[in-house]
Amino acid sequence: MKYENAKDILPANLLEEVQKYAEGKLIYIPKSEKPKGWGEASGYRSKLNKRNAAICSRYSAGQSIMEIAEEFFLSPETIKKLVYGKKVNLPMFSPSINSAEQYASAGMGEEWVRAYLSSMDESMPDISDFFMSELVRIPIRFIETASSVESADDSTSFLEVPLIVIYDNKTFSAPYQPRYLNYLKGEKRNSHYAFVFARNSEYNFFWNNYGKHFQR
């Protein structure tokens, strides 16, 4: 590192202040901030990392290279490079609250829901029609029970997973997990973890009337 005389680069009044604390000493003055890498300032790198993680998640869930390429508007060669060569930090998926929390913390809650529903041979709600919440705790009393679904008996055991809740026509429902909802109500649970999908046209009503009841 090149030596510089403070007298040559500092204003006289500032030099006098520095001399009070370090006269005759060699001091190192660090840079005020580490230079940001490519795409960090704009947030593009973060978006790209999430996209790449989502691609790897889809591939590990069984989607083909061509299906993924069509969905993300990328060439098959680009998808192959990502899933075969590049190491992407991806939370470990499992049908559990802990796994859902890890995905949500990485900003990939939607991917956890997609993988979970895929494991049940169910399709993801159309994200263009719905707003999806973060992982929250929702009061169980809000969610209507389907009358046509039998209650879980005492011997039934369920894995502890978040509910996938749909808010539509000013009503909360759990269409993918009706028996699990009955089980939670039978256990007298006050609240439970959930990803909530609120229809875009009802979002303002949904948030203004229920948002304060959700906990993270």
MDTraj code that builds the backbone (N, CA, C; nanometers):
import mdtraj as md
import numpy as np

residues = "MET LYS TYR GLU ASN ALA LYS ASP ILE LEU PRO ALA ASN LEU LEU GLU GLU VAL GLN LYS TYR ALA GLU GLY LYS LEU ILE TYR ILE PRO LYS SER GLU LYS PRO LYS GLY TRP GLY GLU ALA SER GLY TYR ARG SER LYS LEU ASN LYS ARG ASN ALA ALA ILE CYS SER ARG TYR SER ALA GLY GLN SER ILE MET GLU ILE ALA GLU GLU PHE PHE LEU SER PRO GLU THR ILE LYS LYS LEU VAL TYR GLY LYS LYS VAL ASN LEU PRO MET PHE SER PRO SER ILE ASN SER ALA GLU GLN TYR ALA SER ALA GLY MET GLY GLU GLU TRP VAL ARG ALA TYR LEU SER SER MET ASP GLU SER MET PRO ASP ILE SER ASP PHE PHE MET SER GLU LEU VAL ARG ILE PRO ILE ARG PHE ILE GLU THR ALA SER SER VAL GLU SER ALA ASP ASP SER THR SER PHE LEU GLU VAL PRO LEU ILE VAL ILE TYR ASP ASN LYS THR PHE SER ALA PRO TYR GLN PRO ARG TYR LEU ASN TYR LEU LYS GLY GLU LYS ARG ASN SER HIS TYR ALA PHE VAL PHE ALA ARG ASN SER GLU TYR ASN PHE PHE TRP ASN ASN TYR GLY LYS HIS PHE GLN ARG".split()
xyz = np.array([
    [0.0842, -0.1193, 0.0000],
    [0.0000, 0.0000, 0.0000],
    [0.0881, 0.1248, 0.0000],
    [0.0580, 0.2183, -0.0859],
    [0.1389, 0.3388, -0.0977],
    [0.1197, 0.4305, 0.0223],
    [0.2332, 0.4804, 0.0726],
    [0.2315, 0.5730, 0.1862],
    [0.1930, 0.7127, 0.1391],
    [0.1034, 0.7801, 0.2120],
    [0.0617, 0.9159, 0.1811],
    [0.0829, 1.0029, 0.3042],
    [0.1328, 1.1239, 0.2812],
    [0.1488, 1.2192, 0.3903],
    [0.0145, 1.2891, 0.4133],
    [-0.0386, 1.2789, 0.5356],
    [-0.1690, 1.3381, 0.5662],
    [-0.1716, 1.4879, 0.5367],
    [-0.0563, 1.5531, 0.5479],
    [-0.0486, 1.6977, 0.5224],
    [-0.0834, 1.7303, 0.3780],
    [-0.0554, 1.6337, 0.2878],
    [-0.0784, 1.6571, 0.1463],
    [-0.2231, 1.6295, 0.1033],
    [-0.2996, 1.5530, 0.1838],
    [-0.4334, 1.5125, 0.1383],
    [-0.5468, 1.5565, 0.2302],
    [-0.5136, 1.6005, 0.3524],
    [-0.6195, 1.6413, 0.4443],
    [-0.6264, 1.7932, 0.4575],
    [-0.7469, 1.8485, 0.4734],
    [-0.7590, 1.9914, 0.5019],
    [-0.6903, 2.0238, 0.6343],
    [-0.6402, 2.1464, 0.6488],
    [-0.5626, 2.1849, 0.7668],
    [-0.6399, 2.1628, 0.8961],
    [-0.7674, 2.2012, 0.8988],
    [-0.8452, 2.1870, 1.0226],
    [-0.8669, 2.0394, 1.0584],
    [-0.8851, 1.9546, 0.9561],
    [-0.9016, 1.8110, 0.9829],
    [-0.7698, 1.7503, 1.0278],
    [-0.6603, 1.7937, 0.9691],
    [-0.5282, 1.7432, 1.0082],
    [-0.5007, 1.7748, 1.1539],
    [-0.5374, 1.8965, 1.1969],
    [-0.5177, 1.9342, 1.3372],
    [-0.5949, 1.8419, 1.4312],
    [-0.7171, 1.8032, 1.3917],
    [-0.7964, 1.7127, 1.4747],
    [-0.7323, 1.5748, 1.4817],
    [-0.6845, 1.5250, 1.3674],
    [-0.6220, 1.3928, 1.3651],
    [-0.4950, 1.3922, 1.4492],
    [-0.4186, 1.5026, 1.4444],
    [-0.2931, 1.5099, 1.5204],
    [-0.3163, 1.5001, 1.6706],
    [-0.4348, 1.5391, 1.7163],
    [-0.4653, 1.5290, 1.8592],
    [-0.4658, 1.3845, 1.9066],
    [-0.4987, 1.2924, 1.8146],
    [-0.5141, 1.1521, 1.8530],
    [-0.4024, 1.0610, 1.8004],
    [-0.3375, 1.1022, 1.6900],
    [-0.2414, 1.0101, 1.6282],
    [-0.1223, 1.0819, 1.5694],
    [-0.0739, 1.1849, 1.6326],
    [0.0395, 1.2597, 1.5798],
    [0.1630, 1.1707, 1.5723],
    [0.2255, 1.1693, 1.4542],
    [0.3481, 1.0921, 1.4346],
    [0.3268, 0.9436, 1.4138],
    [0.2003, 0.8986, 1.4101],
    [0.1716, 0.7562, 1.3945],
    [0.1273, 0.7253, 1.2517],
    [0.1502, 0.5998, 1.2134],
    [0.0976, 0.5507, 1.0871],
    [-0.0408, 0.4922, 1.1136],
    [-0.1394, 0.5392, 1.0434],
    [-0.2749, 0.4888, 1.0638],
    [-0.3329, 0.4429, 0.9302],
    [-0.4236, 0.3469, 0.9405],
    [-0.4922, 0.2969, 0.8208],
    [-0.6359, 0.3455, 0.8256],
    [-0.6826, 0.4062, 0.7178],
    [-0.8200, 0.4543, 0.7113],
    [-0.8967, 0.3627, 0.6158],
    [-0.9886, 0.2790, 0.6672],
    [-1.0601, 0.1830, 0.5816],
    [-1.1605, 0.2522, 0.4907],
    [-1.1963, 0.1832, 0.3851],
    [-1.3000, 0.2340, 0.2965],
    [-1.4333, 0.2358, 0.3711],
    [-1.5171, 0.3312, 0.3336],
    [-1.6432, 0.3481, 0.4056],
    [-1.7401, 0.2331, 0.3807],
    [-1.7332, 0.1684, 0.2651],
    [-1.8264, 0.0610, 0.2330],
    [-1.7651, -0.0316, 0.1308],
    [-1.7901, -0.1618, 0.1507],
    [-1.7415, -0.2600, 0.0554],
    [-1.8147, -0.2433, -0.0774],
    [-1.7412, -0.2381, -0.1868],
    [-1.8083, -0.2223, -0.3170],
    [-1.9078, -0.3361, -0.3406],
    [-2.0252, -0.3024, -0.3900],
    [-2.1264, -0.4028, -0.4166],
    [-2.0920, -0.4798, -0.5424],
    [-2.1207, -0.6087, -0.5401],
    [-2.0967, -0.6927, -0.6555],
    [-2.2014, -0.6702, -0.7628],
    [-2.1826, -0.7392, -0.8753],
    [-2.2737, -0.7240, -0.9870],
    [-2.4161, -0.7588, -0.9456],
    [-2.5091, -0.6676, -0.9730],
    [-2.6509, -0.6936, -0.9500],
    [-2.6976, -0.6783, -0.8073],
    [-2.6066, -0.6495, -0.7128],
    [-2.6469, -0.6404, -0.5728],
    [-2.7212, -0.5110, -0.5430],
    [-2.6752, -0.4018, -0.5991],
    [-2.7379, -0.2729, -0.5709],
    [-2.8824, -0.2690, -0.6205],
    [-2.9082, -0.3263, -0.7368],
    [-3.0421, -0.3228, -0.7951],
    [-3.1326, -0.4330, -0.7413],
    [-3.0759, -0.5316, -0.6738],
    [-3.1545, -0.6450, -0.6264],
    [-3.1715, -0.7541, -0.7301],
    [-3.1132, -0.7345, -0.8503],
    [-3.1306, -0.8321, -0.9575],
    [-3.0645, -0.9654, -0.9239],
    [-2.9480, -0.9588, -0.8587],
    [-2.8783, -1.0841, -0.8233],
    [-2.9648, -1.1690, -0.7305],
    [-3.0297, -1.1039, -0.6331],
    [-3.1156, -1.1781, -0.5407],
    [-3.2313, -1.2447, -0.6152],
    [-3.2925, -1.1710, -0.7087],
    [-3.4021, -1.2282, -0.7875],
    [-3.3533, -1.3450, -0.8721],
    [-3.2334, -1.3302, -0.9281],
    [-3.1774, -1.4359, -1.0122],
    [-3.1485, -1.5613, -0.9299],
    [-3.0944, -1.5420, -0.8091],
    [-3.0659, -1.6569, -0.7229],
    [-3.1931, -1.7323, -0.6863],
    [-3.3011, -1.6562, -0.6579],
    [-3.4286, -1.7197, -0.6244],
    [-3.4849, -1.7948, -0.7448],
    [-3.4716, -1.7337, -0.8633],
    [-3.5197, -1.8013, -0.9840],
    [-3.4449, -1.9311, -1.0068],
    [-3.3112, -1.9285, -0.9918],
    [-3.2303, -2.0481, -1.0128],
    [-3.2640, -2.1568, -0.9110],
    [-3.2886, -2.1136, -0.7858],
    [-3.3275, -2.2101, -0.6830],
    [-3.4627, -2.2713, -0.7155],
    [-3.5541, -2.1890, -0.7676],
    [-3.6854, -2.2400, -0.8061],
    [-3.6731, -2.3420, -0.9182],
    [-3.5853, -2.3158, -1.0139],
    [-3.5640, -2.4093, -1.1251],
    [-3.5131, -2.5435, -1.0725],
    [-3.4166, -2.5379, -0.9839],
    [-3.3618, -2.6620, -0.9263],
    [-3.4680, -2.7356, -0.8449],
    [-3.5530, -2.6585, -0.7766],
    [-3.6602, -2.7199, -0.6986],
    [-3.7579, -2.7938, -0.7890],
    [-3.7943, -2.7320, -0.9019],
    [-3.8874, -2.7954, -0.9953],
    [-3.8259, -2.9241, -1.0520],
    [-3.6969, -2.9174, -1.0836],
    [-3.6301, -3.0341, -1.1412],
    [-3.6250, -3.1489, -1.0394],
    [-3.5911, -3.1157, -0.9142],
    [-3.5834, -3.2207, -0.8114],
    [-3.7213, -3.2795, -0.7805],
    [-3.8280, -3.1994, -0.8094],
    [-3.9649, -3.2477, -0.7861],
    [-4.0167, -3.3332, -0.9015],
    [-3.9373, -3.3440, -1.0102],
    [-3.9736, -3.4343, -1.1180],
    [-4.0122, -3.3710, -1.2498],
    [-4.0095, -3.2359, -1.2582],
    [-4.0411, -3.1730, -1.3861],
    [-3.9269, -3.1957, -1.4848],
    [-3.9604, -3.2057, -1.6122],
    [-3.8592, -3.2297, -1.7142],
    [-3.7888, -3.1000, -1.7523],
    [-3.6738, -3.1156, -1.8174],
    [-3.5981, -2.9991, -1.8647],
    [-3.6842, -2.9122, -1.9563],
    [-3.7568, -2.9747, -2.0493],
    [-3.8379, -2.8992, -2.1448],
    [-3.9520, -2.8263, -2.0757],
    [-4.0151, -2.8895, -1.9797],
    [-4.1251, -2.8245, -1.9067],
    [-4.0754, -2.7007, -1.8329],
    [-3.9600, -2.7141, -1.7684],
    [-3.9050, -2.6011, -1.6932],
    [-3.8631, -2.4896, -1.7879],
    [-3.8007, -2.5266, -1.8997],
    [-3.7571, -2.4266, -1.9977],
    [-3.8755, -2.3452, -2.0489],
    [-3.9865, -2.4135, -2.0772],
    [-4.1048, -2.3436, -2.1269],
    [-4.1645, -2.2526, -2.0199],
    [-4.1646, -2.2984, -1.8963],
    [-4.2245, -2.2195, -1.7884],
    [-4.1450, -2.0927, -1.7594],
    [-4.0120, -2.1017, -1.7656],
    [-3.9272, -1.9868, -1.7309],
    [-3.8762, -1.9112, -1.8544],
    [-3.9208, -1.9527, -1.9734],
    [-3.8812, -1.8853, -2.0970],
    [-3.7293, -1.8831, -2.1144],
    [-3.6672, -1.9986, -2.0879],
    [-3.5234, -2.0144, -2.1041],
    [-3.4977, -2.1321, -2.1975],
    [-3.3765, -2.1369, -2.2511],
    [-3.3425, -2.2478, -2.3388],
    [-3.3183, -2.3738, -2.2554],
    [-3.3418, -2.4921, -2.3133],
    [-3.3120, -2.6167, -2.2422],
    [-3.1656, -2.6245, -2.1987],
    [-3.0741, -2.5692, -2.2807],
    [-2.9314, -2.5722, -2.2464],
    [-2.9050, -2.4935, -2.1176],
    [-2.9731, -2.3780, -2.1019],
    [-2.9563, -2.2979, -1.9801],
    [-3.0061, -2.3750, -1.8584],
    [-3.1203, -2.4418, -1.8723],
    [-3.1751, -2.5199, -1.7616],
    [-3.0797, -2.6332, -1.7244],
    [-3.0232, -2.6994, -1.8244],
    [-2.9301, -2.8091, -1.7975],
    [-2.8080, -2.7611, -1.7199],
    [-2.7559, -2.6439, -1.7570],
    [-2.6396, -2.5899, -1.6859],
    [-2.6707, -2.5663, -1.5393],
    [-2.7926, -2.5182, -1.5133],
    [-2.8310, -2.4897, -1.3752],
    [-2.8510, -2.6171, -1.2931],
    [-2.9246, -2.7112, -1.3478],
    [-2.9594, -2.8288, -1.2675],
    [-2.8485, -2.9335, -1.2639],
    [-2.7588, -2.9317, -1.3625],
    [-2.6512, -3.0303, -1.3654],
    [-2.5187, -2.9779, -1.3093],
    [-2.4948, -2.8482, -1.3268],
    [-2.3626, -2.7981, -1.2929],
    [-2.3556, -2.7005, -1.1787],
    [-2.4422, -2.5999, -1.1777],
    [-2.4292, -2.4926, -1.0802],
    [-2.4874, -2.5336, -0.9459],
    [-2.4115, -2.5080, -0.8403],
    [-2.4583, -2.5359, -0.7057],
    [-2.5455, -2.4202, -0.6579],
    [-2.6696, -2.4513, -0.6256],
    [-2.7637, -2.3500, -0.5793],
    [-2.8060, -2.3841, -0.4374],
    [-2.7974, -2.2852, -0.3485],
    [-2.8400, -2.3078, -0.2110],
    [-2.9928, -2.3182, -0.2066],
    [-3.0415, -2.4365, -0.1752],
    [-3.1846, -2.4611, -0.1745],
    [-3.2215, -2.5302, -0.0435],
    [-3.3210, -2.4781, 0.0280],
    [-3.3618, -2.5452, 0.1521],
    [-3.4065, -2.6880, 0.1224],
    [-3.3912, -2.7744, 0.2204],
    [-3.4337, -2.9129, 0.2042],
    [-3.5850, -2.9215, 0.2191],
    [-3.6522, -2.9731, 0.1155],
    [-3.7985, -2.9839, 0.1232],
    [-3.8398, -3.1061, 0.2026],
    [-3.9380, -3.0871, 0.2863],
    [-4.0078, -3.1965, 0.3518],
    [-4.1461, -3.1447, 0.3890],
    [-4.2440, -3.2318, 0.4022],
    [-4.3776, -3.1870, 0.4418],
    [-4.3808, -3.1566, 0.5916],
    [-4.3233, -3.0443, 0.6287],
    [-4.3133, -3.0080, 0.7697],
    [-4.3143, -2.8569, 0.7848],
    [-4.3484, -2.8110, 0.9037],
    [-4.3484, -2.6678, 0.9324],
    [-4.2065, -2.6135, 0.9273],
    [-4.1097, -2.6902, 0.9769],
    [-3.9706, -2.6445, 0.9774],
    [-3.9212, -2.6204, 0.8350],
    [-3.9514, -2.7108, 0.7434],
    [-3.9110, -2.6935, 0.6035],
    [-3.9795, -2.5718, 0.5432],
    [-4.1072, -2.5536, 0.5725],
    [-4.1805, -2.4386, 0.5200],
    [-4.1204, -2.3080, 0.5715],
    [-4.0777, -2.3075, 0.6972],
    [-4.0143, -2.1873, 0.7542],
    [-3.8835, -2.1561, 0.6832],
    [-3.8056, -2.2594, 0.6517],
    [-3.6788, -2.2387, 0.5826],
    [-3.7018, -2.1807, 0.4428],
    [-3.7991, -2.2344, 0.3721],
    [-3.8317, -2.1817, 0.2392],
    [-3.8810, -2.0382, 0.2495],
    [-3.9692, -2.0118, 0.3464],
    [-4.0244, -1.8774, 0.3622],
    [-3.9150, -1.7775, 0.3970],
    [-3.8201, -1.8173, 0.4821],
    [-3.7102, -1.7286, 0.5203],
    [-3.6213, -1.6954, 0.4014],
    [-3.6141, -1.7880, 0.3058],
    [-3.5342, -1.7651, 0.1840],
    [-3.6145, -1.6927, 0.0765],
    [-3.7373, -1.6513, 0.1102],
    [-3.8216, -1.5835, 0.0123],
    [-3.8801, -1.6775, -0.0914],
    [-3.8903, -1.8068, -0.0565],
    [-3.9350, -1.9075, -0.1521],
    [-4.0546, -1.9869, -0.0997],
    [-4.1403, -1.9205, -0.0232],
    [-4.2581, -1.9884, 0.0285],
    [-4.3448, -2.0481, -0.0803],
    [-4.3552, -1.9784, -0.1933],
    [-4.4354, -2.0276, -0.3061],
    [-4.3830, -2.1617, -0.3552],
    [-4.2498, -2.1786, -0.3544],
    [-4.1917, -2.3046, -0.4005],
    [-4.2250, -2.4188, -0.3050],
    [-4.2292, -2.3886, -0.1739],
    [-4.2651, -2.4943, -0.0778],
    [-4.4084, -2.5388, -0.1026],
    [-4.4986, -2.4428, -0.1206],
    [-4.6392, -2.4757, -0.1462],
    [-4.6509, -2.5583, -0.2740],
    [-4.5783, -2.5172, -0.3777],
    [-4.5835, -2.5899, -0.5049],
    [-4.5371, -2.7353, -0.4876],
    [-4.4251, -2.7532, -0.4165],
    [-4.3718, -2.8881, -0.3959],
    [-4.4664, -2.9716, -0.3099],
    [-4.5228, -2.9101, -0.2078],
    [-4.6141, -2.9824, -0.1181],
    [-4.7402, -3.0273, -0.1926],
    [-4.8000, -2.9358, -0.2688],
    [-4.9206, -2.9719, -0.3436],
    [-4.8903, -3.0738, -0.4526],
    [-4.7722, -3.0628, -0.5132],
    [-4.7325, -3.1605, -0.6149],
    [-4.7232, -3.3005, -0.5551],
    [-4.6759, -3.3102, -0.4304],
    [-4.6663, -3.4405, -0.3638],
    [-4.8039, -3.5009, -0.3377],
    [-4.9088, -3.4169, -0.3423],
    [-5.0463, -3.4627, -0.3239],
    [-5.1211, -3.4715, -0.4576],
    [-5.0469, -3.4537, -0.5672],
    [-5.1067, -3.4520, -0.7016],
    [-5.2107, -3.3414, -0.7148],
    [-5.1842, -3.2293, -0.6503],
    [-5.2705, -3.1120, -0.6599],
    [-5.1954, -3.0001, -0.7306],
    [-5.2714, -2.9111, -0.7942],
    [-5.2116, -2.7991, -0.8663],
    [-5.2075, -2.6746, -0.7798],
    [-5.1071, -2.5922, -0.8035],
    [-5.0913, -2.4648, -0.7340],
    [-5.2047, -2.3692, -0.7728],
    [-5.2614, -2.2924, -0.6777],
    [-5.3570, -2.1880, -0.7158],
    [-5.2933, -2.0926, -0.8165],
    [-5.3722, -2.0409, -0.9074],
    [-5.3212, -1.9495, -1.0090],
    [-5.2713, -1.8227, -0.9415],
    [-5.1388, -1.8069, -0.9370],
    [-5.0790, -1.6966, -0.8619],
    [-5.1130, -1.5616, -0.9236],
    [-5.1594, -1.5597, -1.0487],
    [-5.1983, -1.4334, -1.1105],
    [-5.3334, -1.3854, -1.0571],
    [-5.4120, -1.4763, -0.9996],
    [-5.5434, -1.4419, -0.9456],
    [-5.5419, -1.4172, -0.7956],
    [-5.4351, -1.4610, -0.7289],
    [-5.4305, -1.4555, -0.5836],
    [-5.3051, -1.3852, -0.5334],
    [-5.3185, -1.3202, -0.4191],
    [-5.2041, -1.2724, -0.3418],
    [-5.1704, -1.3813, -0.2415],
    [-5.0437, -1.4174, -0.2316],
    [-5.0017, -1.5200, -0.1365],
    [-4.9293, -1.4553, -0.0202],
    [-4.9715, -1.4868, 0.1004],
    [-4.9094, -1.4306, 0.2200],
    [-4.7777, -1.4996, 0.2502],
    [-4.7044, -1.4421, 0.3439],
    [-4.5906, -1.5119, 0.4016],
    [-4.6439, -1.6232, 0.4920],
    [-4.5553, -1.6993, 0.5512],
    [-4.5980, -1.8013, 0.6463],
    [-4.6460, -1.7310, 0.7726],
    [-4.7731, -1.7469, 0.8062],
    [-4.8321, -1.6774, 0.9201],
    [-4.9052, -1.7778, 1.0085],
    [-4.9425, -1.7323, 1.1261],
    [-5.0316, -1.8107, 1.2112],
    [-5.1716, -1.7513, 1.1974],
    [-5.2667, -1.8338, 1.1610],
    [-5.4035, -1.7888, 1.1396],
    [-5.4947, -1.8515, 1.2443],
    [-5.5866, -1.7751, 1.3027],
    [-5.6830, -1.8343, 1.3959],
    [-5.7656, -1.9425, 1.3264],
    [-5.7715, -2.0600, 1.3856],
    [-5.8430, -2.1720, 1.3262],
    [-5.9915, -2.1402, 1.3088],
    [-6.0456, -2.0573, 1.3987],
    [-6.1901, -2.0284, 1.3929],
    [-6.2308, -1.9574, 1.2637],
    [-6.1340, -1.8939, 1.1958],
    [-6.1659, -1.8235, 1.0713],
    [-6.2020, -1.9194, 0.9580],
    [-6.1500, -2.0420, 0.9639],
    [-6.1567, -2.1328, 0.8491],
    [-6.2799, -2.2219, 0.8585],
    [-6.3608, -2.2182, 0.7564],
    [-6.4827, -2.2975, 0.7545],
    [-6.4516, -2.4447, 0.7284],
    [-6.5237, -2.5315, 0.7978],
    [-6.5086, -2.6751, 0.7793],
    [-6.6068, -2.7226, 0.6733],
    [-6.5595, -2.8035, 0.5818],
    [-6.6472, -2.8590, 0.4790],
    [-6.7399, -2.9623, 0.5428],
    [-6.8700, -2.9425, 0.5284],
    [-6.9680, -3.0298, 0.5941],
    [-6.9649, -3.1720, 0.5394],
    [-6.9186, -3.1889, 0.4165],
    [-6.9191, -3.3215, 0.3538],
    [-6.7994, -3.4073, 0.3935],
    [-6.7083, -3.3505, 0.4727],
    [-6.5862, -3.4237, 0.5094],
    [-6.6016, -3.4817, 0.6487],
    [-6.5722, -3.6114, 0.6613],
    [-6.5829, -3.6754, 0.7916],
    [-6.4707, -3.6302, 0.8825],
    [-6.4991, -3.6265, 1.0102],
    [-6.3990, -3.5847, 1.1073],
    [-6.2949, -3.6940, 1.1257],
    [-6.1731, -3.6504, 1.1592],
    [-6.0672, -3.7476, 1.1869],
    [-6.0938, -3.8136, 1.3210],
    [-6.0804, -3.9470, 1.3276],
    [-6.1047, -4.0147, 1.4544],
    [-5.9831, -4.0037, 1.5441],
    [-5.9965, -4.0524, 1.6661],
    [-5.8911, -4.0368, 1.7668],
    [-5.7619, -4.1062, 1.7277],
    [-5.7703, -4.2107, 1.6447],
    [-5.6503, -4.2866, 1.6084],
    [-5.5753, -4.2253, 1.4902],
    [-5.6352, -4.1231, 1.4272],
    [-5.5724, -4.0626, 1.3103],
    [-5.4564, -3.9734, 1.3522],
    [-5.3442, -3.9874, 1.2838],
    [-5.2288, -3.9014, 1.3104],
    [-5.1918, -3.8277, 1.1829],
    [-5.1498, -3.7034, 1.1973],
    [-5.1139, -3.6206, 1.0837],
    [-4.9748, -3.5616, 1.1050],
    [-4.9028, -3.5453, 0.9948],
    [-4.7785, -3.4696, 1.0007],
    [-4.8125, -3.3228, 1.0231],
    [-4.7329, -3.2548, 1.1047],
    [-4.7564, -3.1130, 1.1316],
    [-4.7054, -3.0313, 1.0137],
    [-4.7961, -2.9829, 0.9318],
    [-4.7615, -2.9024, 0.8147],
    [-4.8442, -2.7749, 0.8171],
    [-4.8002, -2.6717, 0.7445],
    [-4.8840, -2.5520, 0.7336],
    [-5.0116, -2.5832, 0.6555],
    [-5.1174, -2.5120, 0.6864],
    [-5.2391, -2.5192, 0.6071],
    [-5.2224, -2.4346, 0.4807],
    [-5.2819, -2.4778, 0.3731],
    [-5.2897, -2.3974, 0.2514],
    [-5.4323, -2.3418, 0.2490],
    [-5.4454, -2.2141, 0.2823],
    [-5.5772, -2.1530, 0.3030],
    [-5.6119, -2.0626, 0.1854],
    [-5.7345, -2.0751, 0.1374],
    [-5.7847, -1.9907, 0.0289],
    [-5.8868, -1.8929, 0.0856],
    [-5.8689, -1.7635, 0.0556],
    [-5.9683, -1.6630, 0.0936],
    [-6.0373, -1.6166, -0.0345],
    [-6.1630, -1.6561, -0.0483],
    [-6.2379, -1.6255, -0.1701],
    [-6.3846, -1.6036, -0.1324],
    [-6.4468, -1.5029, -0.1913],
    [-6.5860, -1.4698, -0.1611],
    [-6.6034, -1.4446, -0.0110],
    [-6.5025, -1.3782, 0.0481],
    [-6.5026, -1.3399, 0.1900],
    [-6.5135, -1.4602, 0.2835],
    [-6.4552, -1.5716, 0.2391],
    [-6.4594, -1.6940, 0.3185],
    [-6.3232, -1.7618, 0.3158],
    [-6.2780, -1.8106, 0.4325],
    [-6.1550, -1.8881, 0.4421],
    [-6.1885, -2.0364, 0.4314],
    [-6.1102, -2.1096, 0.3533],
    [-6.1280, -2.2538, 0.3429],
    [-5.9919, -2.3207, 0.3284],
    [-5.9897, -2.4502, 0.3536],
    [-5.8667, -2.5293, 0.3368],
    [-5.8999, -2.6470, 0.2456],
    [-5.9207, -2.6200, 0.1159],
    [-5.9712, -2.7235, 0.0249],
    [-5.8780, -2.8418, 0.0035],
    [-5.7480, -2.8216, 0.0260],
    [-5.6523, -2.9299, 0.0043],
    [-5.6361, -3.0196, 0.1275],
    [-5.6755, -2.9684, 0.2433],
    [-5.6497, -3.0416, 0.3689],
    [-5.7731, -3.0422, 0.4601],
    [-5.8897, -3.0806, 0.4115],
    [-6.0107, -3.0732, 0.4942],
    [-6.0065, -3.1600, 0.6193],
    [-5.9531, -3.2824, 0.6082],
    [-5.9483, -3.3705, 0.7255],
    [-5.8440, -3.3214, 0.8250],
    [-5.7359, -3.2653, 0.7736],
    [-5.6337, -3.2096, 0.8636],
    [-5.6911, -3.0912, 0.9414],
    [-5.7718, -3.0082, 0.8737],
    [-5.8371, -2.8964, 0.9426],
    [-5.9301, -2.9480, 1.0519],
    [-6.0076, -3.0522, 1.0218],
    [-6.0948, -3.1109, 1.1231],
    [-6.0147, -3.1637, 1.2414],
    [-5.9000, -3.2229, 1.2111],
    [-5.8125, -3.2731, 1.3171],
    [-5.7656, -3.1590, 1.4079],
    [-5.7219, -3.0475, 1.3474],
    [-5.6748, -2.9337, 1.4261],
    [-5.7861, -2.8756, 1.5129],
    [-5.9067, -2.8696, 1.4557],
    [-6.0200, -2.8196, 1.5341],
    [-6.0542, -2.9157, 1.6474],
    [-6.0445, -3.0473, 1.6195],
    [-6.0686, -3.1468, 1.7237],
    [-5.9670, -3.1400, 1.8359],
    [-5.8450, -3.0937, 1.8011],
    [-5.7397, -3.0769, 1.9017],
    [-5.7539, -2.9457, 1.9773],
    [-5.8552, -2.8684, 1.9453],
    [-5.8822, -2.7391, 2.0104],
    [-5.7672, -2.6403, 1.9900],
    [-5.7058, -2.6447, 1.8713],
    [-5.5983, -2.5498, 1.8415],
    [-5.6575, -2.4098, 1.8239],
    [-5.5930, -2.3115, 1.8801],
    [-5.6380, -2.1731, 1.8622],
    [-5.5923, -2.1164, 1.7278],
    [-5.4705, -2.1529, 1.6879],
    [-5.4159, -2.1024, 1.5621],
    [-5.3197, -2.2052, 1.5059],
    [-5.2832, -2.1849, 1.3793],
    [-5.1908, -2.2779, 1.3147],
    [-5.1191, -2.2059, 1.2019],
    [-4.9998, -2.2568, 1.1670],
    [-4.9236, -2.1991, 1.0567],
    [-4.9978, -2.2204, 0.9253],
    [-4.9896, -2.1198, 0.8378],
    [-5.0587, -2.1295, 0.7093],
    [-4.9971, -2.0358, 0.6070],
    [-5.0094, -2.0755, 0.4811],
    [-4.9900, -1.9848, 0.3688],
    [-5.1301, -1.9499, 0.3210],
    [-5.1611, -1.8211, 0.3158],
    [-5.2954, -1.7785, 0.2792],
    [-5.2950, -1.7188, 0.1389],
    [-5.3858, -1.7676, 0.0548],
    [-5.4040, -1.7137, -0.0797],
    [-5.5339, -1.6335, -0.0800],
    [-5.5217, -1.5021, -0.0963],
    [-5.6391, -1.4148, -0.1009],
    [-5.6606, -1.3676, -0.2444],
    [-5.7831, -1.3794, -0.2925],
    [-5.8105, -1.3353, -0.4289],
    [-5.7797, -1.1870, -0.4417],
    [-5.7125, -1.1502, -0.5503],
    [-5.6668, -1.0120, -0.5692],
    [-5.7791, -0.9100, -0.5541],
    [-5.8963, -0.9420, -0.6068],
    [-6.0081, -0.8482, -0.6022],
    [-6.0610, -0.8259, -0.4611],
    [-6.0250, -0.9155, -0.3678],
    [-6.0721, -0.9040, -0.2300],
    [-5.9590, -0.8729, -0.1324],
    [-5.8420, -0.8435, -0.1861],
    [-5.7250, -0.8279, -0.0998],
    [-5.7439, -0.7169, 0.0029],
    [-5.7899, -0.6001, -0.0389],
    [-5.8038, -0.4880, 0.0547],
    [-5.8991, -0.5219, 0.1689],
    [-6.0127, -0.5827, 0.1366],
    [-6.1072, -0.6229, 0.2406],
    [-6.0440, -0.7275, 0.3316],
    [-5.9770, -0.8234, 0.2708],
    [-5.9104, -0.9303, 0.3457],
    [-5.8090, -0.8736, 0.4450],
    [-5.7223, -0.7845, 0.3969],
    [-5.6160, -0.7343, 0.4828],
    [-5.6690, -0.6392, 0.5900],
    [-5.7613, -0.5517, 0.5530],
    [-5.8154, -0.4546, 0.6483],
    [-5.8940, -0.5208, 0.7610],
    [-5.9592, -0.6335, 0.7307],
    [-6.0445, -0.6978, 0.8300],
    [-5.9766, -0.8117, 0.9054],
    [-5.8741, -0.8708, 0.8457],
    [-5.8133, -0.9878, 0.9083],
    [-5.6627, -0.9763, 0.9326],
    [-5.5974, -0.8812, 0.8648],
    [-5.4506, -0.8734, 0.8721],
    [-5.3966, -0.8639, 1.0123],
    [-5.4651, -0.7899, 1.0999],
    [-5.4145, -0.7708, 1.2356],
    [-5.4195, -0.8985, 1.3200],
    [-5.4926, -0.9995, 1.2730],
    [-5.5033, -1.1233, 1.3483],
    [-5.3930, -1.2229, 1.3160],
    [-5.3190, -1.1970, 1.2101],
    [-5.2132, -1.2901, 1.1693],
    [-5.0862, -1.2639, 1.2473],
    [-5.0152, -1.3697, 1.2809],
    [-4.8874, -1.3609, 1.3512],
    [-4.7812, -1.4322, 1.2694],
    [-4.6571, -1.3804, 1.2759],
    [-4.5482, -1.4438, 1.2044],
    [-4.4589, -1.5193, 1.3010],
])
top = md.Topology()
chain = top.add_chain()
for i, resn in enumerate(residues, 1):
    res = top.add_residue(resn, chain, resSeq=i)
    for name in ("N", "CA", "C"):
        top.add_atom(name, md.element.get_by_symbol(name[0]), res)
traj = md.Trajectory(xyz[None], top)
